[in-house]
Structures are given as C-alpha cells and as structure tokens.
Amino acid sequence: MSDSYNAVTYLLDRNVAEGRGAKVVFTDPTSEITYAGLQTQTRRLANVLKRLGVRREERVAMIMLDTIDFPVVFLGAIRAGVVPVPLNTLLTSAQYAYVLADCRARVLFISEALLPVVAGILPQLPDLAHVVVSGADAHGHQRLADLLAQESDQFETVATHRDEPAFWLYSSGSTGMPKGVRHLHGNLQATAETYAQQVLGIRESDVGLSAAKLFFAYGLGNALTFPMSVGASTILNPERPTPAVMFDLIRRHDPSIFFGVPTLFAAMLNDDANKTAPRTARLRVCTSAGEALPEQVGQNWTERFGVEILDGVGSTELLHIFLSNAPGDVKYGTSGRPVPGYAVRLVNDAGQEVADGEVGELVVNAPSAGEGYWNQRSKSRQTFEGNWTRTGDKYVRDGEGRYTYCGRADDMFKVSGIWVSPFEVESALISHPSVLEAAVVPASDGEGLLKPKAFVVLKAGAGTDGLHEALKEHVKQKIGPWKYPRWIEVVENLPKTATGKIQRFKLREET
C-alpha cells in the first residue's frame, strides 16, 4: 500500500476517472453539480486557500448550511492538505468564539444567513485571517463565488498520508463545550466500506436524502461519504428538517434512501398535514441514529410506509455507525449487531467483559476511530484506549448477539438495587397512544432514594384527564412494576442538542 493517500482521490477523482463525471452528485434548492463539476470546483477551492496563504495542516472552519458550497469547501480543503472543521450551525456566539479559538482557524467559510451570529466575535480571534461568505452578499467580507471564479481549475492534489489528519469534527457538547475530534484521511473510506456497503448496501443508482446535516458525523457519512463512495447522488437540504420540509423533499425527489433520526420519524408519523402522505415508488430503506429508535416508532413507520428503518449507533469519535440492524434482519427496540469490520465488547467498571443479559459499557475496536481530542489529553486517554474506544453507552447483549441500548453511563440509576434504563422507560411511555416523546431521569423520593421521573410531550389533541395514572399503569404492564415513573410532568418540548439527542442532564438539574 502506497504511503500517499488523499481522501478526495478516493471519493471524487476516482468517480471521474471511472466515467461518472457527467453524473449529478449533489442537488440543492437552487442548483446541482456533477462529479466533474465538483472536481473542478474543489481544485479551484484548493487554489483559493493557496492564494489566501493557508498552509498544509492548518485549519479552516466551516459554519455552512447544506448547499453545494459545503462539499466544495470541505473536499477542496482536503485536496489541498488543509484541515476543514465543519461546525454545528446552531451554536451560540459564545460557543463559536470558543471553538474558533480552540481550532485556531485561519479562514472561516460561512453561509450568509449565519453571519449575524459571529459578527460580534470576529475581532476576538487573532488567528482568523479571512472570512469567506457563501451567498449573494458578503457584507464586507470576501465572497466565495467570486474567489472561485478567479482561480485556475488546475491543482495537483497534495500527497497526504492515510493516517494524516484530514478534518476535525466537534462533538455535540451535550454536557459542556464541544471537543474537537481529529479524523484521518483513511477514516472516510473505512466507514464507506463497512456500514455503507456491507450493511446499507448503497449502490450507484441510489439517491439519498439525509435529515442529519453535513456538520454532524452521521450526516457527513449519509450525504457525502457514502454516495460518493459508489458514485451515487444526494439531495441537500439547507432548511430545518421539519416533517413538512422532509415530506416535500421526498415527494419532489423520490429518494431511495432516507436517513433520519428518532425524533423526526416520530414527528413525521404524527404530522397532521401529512397523515395521507403516500408511499413512494423508489424508497427502499431508511436509517436512524443519534439516539436509540423506540420500538413503537419503528413498527409504525414500517407499517405505514412499507420500508424498514435500520436503527444503529455511531459517534463523532468513531465517525459513523458501528452497531446496526440490517436489511431483512431488523428487530425494533435493539441496535442490532456489530457492523462488519468493527469489534465490540461490553465491560463492567473493572474492565471485565460481562455475560449475555448483563449491562455493560460498550467499547469498540474501529477502523474509523479518531486519533484523539484536540488539546484534551486527559479526555483522549479516557476515551481512546489503544485499539478500543469507550462510547459511554450502556448496553445489554442477548443470546443472539443483538445489543439493546440502556442509556448513557451517567444516565443510568438504580431503583431498589436494580439498574433502570431511562431509555426502556421512555420507550414504554412512547408506546402509549397519547405520548409523542418522553425523557426519564432519577429524582429523590424525599427519603434519599432514587425513583424514575418522566417528562412527556403529548400528541396533538391528547387529553390529560387521568393520564398520569394511566401512563404509570401502562409502564408497569410493559416493563415491570418497579420501573414506572413515580412523577410525570407534561411539557411542550424536551431539551435537545442540534443532532436530536435529549439533554437529560438539563432535566436532572430541574429535578
């Protein structure tokens, strides 16, 4: 194997060389681009970085909506040996100030609509030399389209190494400031050749639509790595992935793969405006990640739309899904089995493997693991242990080798000496016809003992008379009398990260 390897050669240049240059790779609301067109634009972007004085291995930040400009910048930077750092587009000014300073970005590429959020912090960033705007008006900064138009379409791809950092992704920061995970050139191909090709079975004829955004590890694989690994196509959506927006995109583009998240699947099933949305001709499979998919949601989706949801689990640290259900082998309520190429173990607090039926922390040996957190050595050593990566997720394995999610390690708690999985109680609550979403946290019963407390979001039109007692009895019947929530609070919404994960720590703080 040659020491020289650049991820753009695998994802993009290979497709052009194999005759797919004229095929559309990305479509957004205003334009589309072919593989050959993307190759040209990424070469120009690499020349833009050279003209701006950005050197190999330096970082450029991206606060960009999901339009064609995103893959142009992301792949163009990688072609140049520069490290792109896509950032969550829903952060606050203070969070952007922290992350931009932390990664020491030399250039910020930003969508015009997001400029107001960072306007006040730009003078505080001494490492930031240039701001480049994707959009019609650069508001005094440099405009991406103008810079690209001025550059040559010839650029010799930098001879990077498979084990060289290619891009960073910042964790969702559900319990604090985000952490920068350094990913390598070889990691993208690793996810494509394992989950995408061996589990999802992605093929050249596929058209994908991802609710998860490109800045998110899950979305980056769904909408960029996976389709480009086989010469397929992607529909990009810069808007919020509401049920109305997603149903409209499905009607207009008829995707063959829909990549969703549990909260969106539940919301789409309960969207009054689309109760009669028809099954589509081409949709053959859906995927879910970000949080475990409740069994009832999966069953209802398959019954209504005639396609399975492949629920799986991944992480920013491991770049994409490493544990998943597979086509024809779906068992809703579980996260399935290890993805080919990944090894998993369940361990107790002493690091010893646990038996089937016992709860343990999931650790993964992954070909796509990041090389660590930027400037966080202690946390890197706690998470990345040689070949194994700690996920912080508690799971139980059954006799068939399927894994069922129990909760984050810091979300689990004991009732009467027995471990309670918040997710199990939440799934039981969601299976009640009145409940749309639920979150469960421990609360003190006044005698210093912990008991489950539930926060529930009701479906439209659901009544509340006698509901609390009905829900308690429902949970007792579904999963056992000691696990039912002693307190139930009806709320309008649950606190979540931008990637749809429920922030239970915020609910614990209120309890």
C-alpha positions in Angstrom: 0.0 0.0 0.0 1.4 3.4 -1.0 2.1 5.9 1.8 0.4 8.6 -0.4 -3.3 8.7 0.1 -5.8 11.6 -0.2 -9.4 11.0 0.6 -10.5 13.2 -2.3 -8.9 10.9 -4.8 -11.0 8.0 -3.4 -14.3 9.9 -3.1 -14.2 12.2 -6.1 -11.4 11.8 -8.6 -11.9 8.1 -8.9 -15.5 8.6 -9.9 -14.5 10.9 -12.7 -11.8 8.5 -13.9 -14.3 5.7 -14.0 -16.6 7.6 -16.3 -19.1 9.2 -13.9 -18.0 12.8 -14.5 -21.3 13.8 -16.1 -23.4 12.4 -13.3 -25.1 14.7 -10.8 -23.6 14.2 -7.4 -25.3 17.0 -5.3 -28.6 18.8 -5.8 -29.7 21.7 -3.5 -32.7 24.0 -3.8 -31.1 26.3 -6.4 -28.6 24.2 -8.3 -26.9 20.9 -9.0 -23.3 19.8 -9.6 -21.8 16.8 -11.4 -18.8 14.8 -10.3 -16.7 16.5 -12.9 -18.0 19.9 -11.9 -17.2 19.2 -8.3 -13.7 18.1 -9.2 -13.2 21.5 -11.0 -14.6 23.5 -8.1 -12.6 21.7 -5.4 -9.4 22.3 -7.4 -10.3 26.0 -7.6 -11.1 26.0 -3.8 -7.6 24.5 -3.2 -6.1 27.4 -5.2 -8.2 29.9 -3.2 -6.6 28.5 0.0 -3.2 28.8 -1.5 -3.8 32.4 -2.5 -5.1 33.2 1.0 -1.8 31.9 2.4 -3.3 28.8 4.2 -0.6 26.1 4.6 -0.9 22.4 4.7 -2.2 21.1 8.1 -3.6 24.5 9.1 -7.4 24.6 9.9 -10.2 26.3 8.1 -13.6 26.5 9.9 -17.0 26.0 8.2 -20.2 27.3 9.5 -22.2 26.4 6.4 -25.7 25.3 5.6 -26.2 22.1 3.5 -25.8 23.5 0.0 -23.4 22.6 -2.8 -20.8 25.0 -1.4 -20.3 22.7 1.6 -18.8 19.8 -0.3 -16.8 22.3 -2.5 -15.1 23.7 0.6 -14.8 20.5 2.6 -13.3 18.4 -0.2 -11.3 21.3 -1.7 -9.6 21.9 1.6 -8.8 18.2 2.0 -7.4 18.2 -1.6 -5.0 21.0 -0.5 -3.9 19.1 2.6 -5.7 21.7 4.7 -7.9 20.6 7.5 -11.6 21.6 7.3 -13.5 21.9 10.6 -17.3 21.8 10.0 -19.2 23.4 12.9 -22.7 23.0 14.1 -24.8 25.7 12.5 -26.9 26.2 15.7 -24.3 27.2 18.2 -24.4 30.5 20.1 -21.9 33.3 19.6 -20.0 32.3 22.8 -19.7 28.7 21.6 -18.4 29.8 18.2 -15.9 32.1 19.9 -14.6 29.1 22.0 -14.4 26.6 19.1 -12.9 29.1 16.5 -10.2 30.0 19.0 -9.7 26.4 20.0 -9.1 25.1 16.5 -7.1 28.3 15.5 -8.9 28.5 12.2 -7.1 30.7 9.6 -10.2 31.1 7.4 -13.9 31.0 8.2 -16.2 29.9 5.5 -19.7 30.8 6.4 -23.2 30.9 4.9 -24.6 34.5 4.6 -27.6 33.7 6.7 -25.3 32.8 9.7 -23.1 35.8 9.6 -25.0 37.8 12.3 -24.3 35.1 14.9 -20.5 35.6 14.6 -20.3 39.3 13.7 -19.5 40.4 17.2 -16.8 37.8 18.0 -14.7 38.1 14.8 -12.4 40.8 16.3 -11.7 38.5 19.2 -10.0 35.9 17.0 -6.3 36.8 16.3 -5.7 33.6 14.3 -8.5 34.2 11.9 -7.1 36.0 8.8 -10.1 35.8 6.4 -13.9 35.4 6.3 -15.3 34.0 3.1 -19.1 34.1 2.6 -21.3 31.6 0.8 -24.2 33.7 -0.6 -25.2 36.7 -2.6 -23.9 39.4 -0.3 -20.6 39.1 1.6 -21.4 42.1 3.8 -17.9 43.5 3.5 -16.1 40.1 3.6 -14.9 38.1 0.6 -17.5 36.2 -1.5 -16.9 32.5 -2.1 -18.3 32.6 -5.7 -16.0 35.5 -6.6 -12.9 33.8 -5.2 -13.6 30.6 -7.1 -14.3 32.3 -10.4 -10.8 33.9 -10.2 -8.9 30.7 -9.8 -7.4 28.1 -12.1 -9.1 24.7 -12.3 -5.7 23.0 -12.3 -4.3 21.8 -8.9 -2.1 18.9 -8.1 -3.7 17.1 -5.2 -1.4 17.1 -2.1 0.1 13.8 -1.4 -1.2 13.3 2.1 -0.9 10.1 4.1 -3.8 7.8 5.0 -3.0 8.4 8.7 -2.7 12.2 8.4 -5.5 14.3 9.9 -7.9 15.2 7.1 -10.7 17.0 9.0 -12.0 17.7 12.5 -15.5 17.3 13.9 -16.5 18.8 17.2 -18.6 16.7 19.5 -22.2 17.9 20.2 -21.2 19.1 23.6 -24.3 17.8 25.4 -22.6 18.3 28.8 -20.2 21.1 28.1 -18.2 22.8 25.5 -17.6 20.7 22.3 -14.4 18.7 21.9 -12.5 18.6 18.6 -12.1 15.0 17.3 -9.2 14.7 14.8 -10.2 12.3 11.9 -7.8 10.9 9.4 -7.8 10.6 5.6 -8.4 6.8 5.8 -11.4 7.1 8.1 -13.9 8.2 5.4 -13.2 5.2 3.3 -13.4 2.9 6.3 -17.0 3.9 7.1 -17.9 3.6 3.4 -16.5 0.1 3.0 -18.1 -1.2 6.3 -21.5 0.2 7.2 -22.4 1.8 3.8 -21.5 -1.0 1.6 -21.9 -4.1 3.8 -24.9 -3.1 5.9 -26.8 -0.4 4.0 -25.9 -1.9 0.6 -25.6 1.5 -1.0 -25.2 1.4 -4.8 -24.6 3.7 -7.7 -28.3 4.1 -8.6 -29.2 5.3 -5.1 -30.5 8.8 -4.4 -30.1 9.8 -0.7 -31.8 12.3 1.5 -30.4 13.0 5.0 -32.2 14.9 7.7 -29.0 15.0 9.7 -26.8 17.8 8.5 -23.3 17.6 7.0 -21.6 19.1 10.0 -22.8 16.0 12.0 -20.7 12.8 11.7 -23.9 10.9 10.9 -24.9 13.4 8.2 -21.4 13.6 6.7 -21.5 9.9 6.0 -25.1 9.8 4.8 -24.9 12.7 2.4 -21.2 12.8 1.3 -19.0 9.9 2.1 -21.5 7.1 1.3 -22.9 8.3 -2.0 -19.6 9.4 -3.3 -18.0 6.0 -2.4 -20.2 4.3 -5.1 -21.0 7.2 -7.5 -24.5 7.8 -6.2 -26.4 11.1 -5.7 -27.6 13.2 -2.8 -30.3 15.8 -2.2 -29.1 18.6 0.1 -31.5 20.5 2.4 -30.3 23.7 3.9 -33.5 24.2 5.9 -34.5 22.8 9.3 -35.6 19.2 8.8 -39.3 19.6 9.9 -41.8 17.0 8.9 -43.3 19.4 6.3 -39.9 20.1 4.7 -38.9 16.4 4.6 -42.2 15.2 3.2 -42.0 17.9 0.5 -38.4 16.8 -0.4 -39.5 13.1 -0.5 -42.4 13.9 -2.9 -40.2 16.1 -5.2 -37.1 13.9 -5.4 -38.3 10.4 -4.6 -35.1 9.3 -2.7 -34.2 5.6 -2.5 -32.6 6.0 1.0 -33.9 8.3 3.7 -31.5 8.9 6.6 -33.5 10.1 9.7 -33.3 10.4 13.5 -35.8 9.0 16.0 -37.5 12.3 16.9 -38.0 13.1 13.2 -39.5 9.7 12.4 -41.9 10.1 15.4 -42.8 13.7 14.3 -43.4 12.7 10.7 -45.7 9.9 11.8 -47.8 12.3 13.8 -47.8 15.2 11.4 -51.5 16.0 10.8 -50.8 17.7 7.5 -49.3 14.6 6.0 -51.5 11.8 7.5 -52.2 10.6 4.0 -48.7 11.0 2.5 -48.4 8.1 0.1 -45.7 5.5 -0.1 -43.0 6.5 -2.6 -42.0 4.4 -5.6 -38.3 4.3 -5.0 -37.7 4.4 -1.2 -36.2 1.1 -0.3 -34.7 1.7 3.1 -34.4 4.2 6.0 -31.7 4.5 8.7 -31.8 6.0 12.1 -29.0 7.1 14.6 -28.3 9.8 17.1 -30.5 8.2 19.7 -31.9 4.7 20.0 -35.1 4.3 18.0 -38.2 3.4 20.1 -39.7 0.1 19.0 -43.2 1.5 18.5 -41.9 4.2 16.2 -40.1 1.7 14.0 -43.1 -0.6 13.8 -45.5 2.2 13.0 -43.1 3.6 10.2 -42.8 0.2 8.5 -46.5 -0.5 8.7 -47.3 2.9 7.1 -44.5 3.3 4.5 -43.6 -0.3 3.8 -39.9 0.1 4.4 -37.6 -0.9 7.3 -35.7 1.6 9.5 -32.2 0.3 10.1 -31.6 1.6 13.6 -27.9 1.8 14.6 -25.5 3.6 16.9 -22.5 5.7 16.0 -20.5 8.6 17.4 -18.4 11.6 16.5 -15.4 9.8 17.8 -15.9 6.8 15.5 -17.3 8.8 12.6 -20.4 6.7 11.8 -22.5 3.7 12.7 -20.7 0.6 14.2 -23.6 -1.3 15.6 -26.7 -1.7 13.4 -29.8 -3.6 12.3 -29.5 -4.9 8.8 -31.9 -5.3 5.9 -34.1 -8.4 6.5 -32.7 -8.7 10.0 -34.4 -5.9 11.8 -35.5 -6.3 15.4 -37.0 -3.0 16.6 -36.1 -2.0 20.1 -32.5 -3.2 19.6 -29.4 -1.6 17.9 -28.7 -4.8 16.1 -25.3 -6.4 15.7 -21.7 -5.2 15.1 -21.1 -3.8 11.7 -18.6 -6.0 9.7 -15.1 -4.6 10.3 -15.9 -3.5 13.9 -15.4 -5.4 17.1 -17.4 -4.6 20.2 -17.3 -5.6 23.9 -19.4 -4.9 26.9 -17.3 -4.3 30.1 -18.0 -3.6 33.7 -16.4 -0.9 35.8 -13.3 -3.1 36.3 -12.9 -3.5 32.6 -14.0 -7.1 32.6 -16.4 -8.4 29.9 -20.0 -9.1 31.1 -22.2 -12.0 30.2 -25.2 -12.0 28.0 -28.1 -10.3 29.8 -25.8 -8.1 31.9 -25.5 -4.4 31.5 -22.0 -3.1 30.5 -20.3 -0.2 28.8 -19.9 -0.6 25.1 -16.3 -0.3 23.9 -15.4 -0.5 20.2 -12.4 -1.5 18.1 -13.0 0.6 15.0 -11.1 1.3 11.7 -12.7 4.7 11.7 -11.7 5.9 15.2 -10.4 9.4 15.5 -6.8 9.8 16.8 -7.9 11.8 19.8 -9.4 15.1 21.0 -7.5 18.4 20.3 -5.9 19.9 23.3 -7.7 17.5 25.7 -5.1 14.8 26.5 -6.7 13.6 29.7 -10.1 13.1 28.0 -8.4 11.5 25.0 -6.7 8.9 27.3 -10.0 8.2 29.0 -11.8 7.6 25.7 -9.2 6.2 23.2 -7.6 3.2 24.9 -5.2 1.6 22.3 -7.4 -0.2 19.7 -10.5 0.3 21.8 -12.7 3.4 22.1 -15.1 3.9 25.1 -18.5 5.0 24.0 -20.0 5.9 27.4 -23.1 4.0 26.3 -24.6 1.2 28.5 -25.9 -1.8 26.6 -27.0 -5.4 27.1 -26.4 -8.3 24.7 -28.9 -11.1 24.2 -28.1 -14.7 23.2 -28.5 -13.9 19.5 -25.7 -11.3 19.6 -28.1 -8.3 19.4 -27.4 -5.3 21.5 -30.1 -3.2 23.3 -29.4 0.3 24.4 -29.9 1.0 28.1 -28.7 4.7 28.4 -25.6 6.8 28.8 -23.4 5.7 31.6 -24.2 8.9 33.5 -28.0 8.5 32.8 -28.4 5.0 34.4 -29.6 4.7 38.0 -30.7 2.0 40.4 -34.2 1.6 41.9 -34.4 -0.9 44.8 -30.9 -2.1 43.9 -31.8 -2.8 40.3 -30.4 -0.9 37.3 -33.1 1.1 35.5 -32.6 2.1 31.8 -34.1 5.6 31.2 -34.5 4.6 27.5 -36.5 1.5 28.4 -39.0 3.5 30.5 -39.1 6.2 27.7 -39.9 3.5 25.1 -42.7 2.2 27.2 -44.2 5.6 27.6 -43.9 6.4 23.9 -45.8 3.2 23.1 -48.9 4.8 24.8 -51.2 6.4 22.2 -51.1 9.8 23.9 -47.3 10.3 24.1 -45.1 11.7 21.4 -41.8 12.0 23.2 -40.5 11.2 26.7 -37.4 11.6 28.8 -36.8 9.9 32.2 -34.3 11.0 34.9 -33.8 10.0 38.5 -35.4 12.0 41.3 -35.3 11.7 45.1 -38.5 10.4 46.8 -37.9 12.5 49.9 -36.1 9.7 51.8 -33.0 9.9 49.7 -34.0 7.0 47.4 -34.0 7.5 43.6 -37.1 6.8 41.6 -37.9 7.5 37.9 -39.4 10.8 36.9 -40.8 11.3 33.4 -41.2 14.4 31.3 -43.6 13.7 28.4 -44.6 15.6 25.3 -48.2 14.7 24.3 -49.6 14.2 20.8 -51.9 16.9 19.4 -55.3 16.6 20.9 -54.4 14.1 23.7 -56.3 14.7 26.9 -54.8 14.9 30.3 -57.7 13.6 32.5 -56.5 10.6 34.3 -53.4 10.5 32.1 -50.8 10.3 34.8 -52.2 7.2 36.4 -52.9 5.6 33.0 -49.3 6.1 32.0 -47.9 4.7 35.2 -50.1 1.6 34.8 -49.1 1.3 31.2 -45.4 1.3 32.1 -45.9 -1.3 34.8 -47.6 -3.6 32.4 -45.0 -3.1 29.7 -41.7 -3.4 31.6 -42.3 -4.2 35.3 -43.8 -2.6 38.4 -40.6 -1.2 39.9 -39.7 0.8 36.8 -42.7 3.0 36.4 -42.3 6.8 36.8 -43.4 8.0 40.2 -43.8 11.5 38.9 -44.9 12.6 35.4 -44.6 16.2 34.1 -46.2 17.2 30.8 -44.0 19.6 28.9 -44.3 21.3 25.4 -40.8 20.1 24.3 -37.7 18.4 25.6 -34.2 20.0 25.6 -32.1 18.5 22.8 -28.8 19.0 21.1 -28.8 20.1 17.5 -28.4 16.5 16.5 -31.6 15.5 18.2 -30.2 13.9 21.4 -32.2 14.6 24.5 -30.2 16.5 27.1 -31.3 14.7 30.2 -28.7 16.5 32.3 -30.8 19.7 31.9 -33.9 17.8 33.2 -31.9 16.4 36.1 -30.9 20.0 37.0 -34.5 20.9 37.2 -35.5 18.0 39.4 
